[in-house]
């Protein structure tokens, strides 16, 4: 599960950078919002699944 979340995080970050360079206007904004949601969701999932160390 963690590997899937890390993969989604990396793909969404790369897609966001790529669309920022290549797209413009409303299309760029909508894709950025979509990839931003994926980044936040995968980061939240990774935070919930983190290993908890005692001490």
N, C-alpha and C positions, 0 to 999 in steps of 0.2 A: 504494500500500500504506500509506504514512504517513497519507494522508487517512482511510483506513478505520480505522486504529488510533486516530487523534485523535477520530474520530466515535464509535467504541465507548467510548473513555475518557470523553468528555463525556456520552454517553447513560447510561452506568453510574453516573457521579457524580450526575446529576440523578435517576435512578431510585432511588438509594440515599437521597438526601435526601427524596424524595417518599414512599418507603415508610416511612422513619423517622417521618414526620409522620402518615401515614394508617393504617398497620398496627400490630399489637401481637402480642405473644406469639411463638409458634413460627414463624408465618408470616413475621413481620417479620425474625426471626433468619435463617431460611433464605434469604429474598430478599437480605438484607444480605450473607450469605456468598457468594451467587452473584454479586452485583454487585461485591463485593470481589475475587473471583477474576478477573472480567473486567477490573477496573481494574488489578490487578497484572500480568495477562498482557499487556494492551495497553501498559502502561508499560514492561514488559520488552522487548516488541517494538520500541517506539520507541527504547529505549536501544540495542538491537542495531543498528537501522537508522540511527543518528545519523550525521551527516557528521563525519568525522574530519579535523581540521585539523592540519597538520604545523607544528611550531614551538613 
